[in-house]
Amino acid sequence: MATFQTFEEIEGWQMARRLTFEIYGVSKKFPFAKDFGLQKQIRDASVSIMANIAEGFERSGSGEFQQFLAIAKGSAGEVISHLYVALDQAYINHEEFRRLEKVARDTGRKIGGLMSYLRQSDLRGPKYKTSSNKRKSNGKRPGPNAGHETRDSKRR
């Protein structure tokens, strides 16, 4: 898998952007537009996917990135749930539901794939590549006192 220089390069973010565009399009039409509560929730959930991918990426550490990806993936599920409500209330038809549900589910799968890759990868993000955080020759990361004298090290 290629490395990303910006969050806009992440395919899951691109898919979430497309989903958000589509959600805004269907939710501005009557009668969906009259249900302000559902309209706001489904829009917020779709925007949350994009925002959490971007925020997690910008934090630079893969652990934090994975947490934000998990939230983004959950938001994709939330969009699908809201789509069922919109379908049940006849705000969208079956064709719109199937199309949007597929985009949301594919987006969640893409995010899940990136999460799996990061879990299996040795990549840890730029903040882990500084000289103070490089692994020692024994393969372990230095502890919080690495490079600093402690009371015990002074006695030796």
Stockholm file with secondary structure:
# STOCKHOLM 1.0

chainA/1-156         MATFQTFEEIEGWQMARRLTFEIYGVSKKFPFAKDFGLQKQIRDASVSIMANIAEGFERSGSGEFQQFLAIAKGSAGEVISHLYVALDQAYINHEEFRRLEKVARDTGRKIGGLMSYLRQSDLRGPKYKTSSNKRKSNGKRPGPNAGHETRDSKRR
#=GR chainA/1-156 SS CCCCSSGGGCHHHHHHHHHHHHHHHHHTSTTGGGCHHHHHHHHHHHHHHHHHHHHHHHTCCHHHHHHHHHHHHHHHHHHHHHHHHHHHTTSSCHHHHHHHHHHHHHHHHHHHHHHHHHHHSCCCCGGGCSGGGSCCTTSCCCCTTTTSCCHHHHHC
#=GC SS_cons         CCCCSSGGGCHHHHHHHHHHHHHHHHHTSTTGGGCHHHHHHHHHHHHHHHHHHHHHHHTCCHHHHHHHHHHHHHHHHHHHHHHHHHHHTTSSCHHHHHHHHHHHHHHHHHHHHHHHHHHHSCCCCGGGCSGGGSCCTTSCCCCTTTTSCCHHHHHC
//
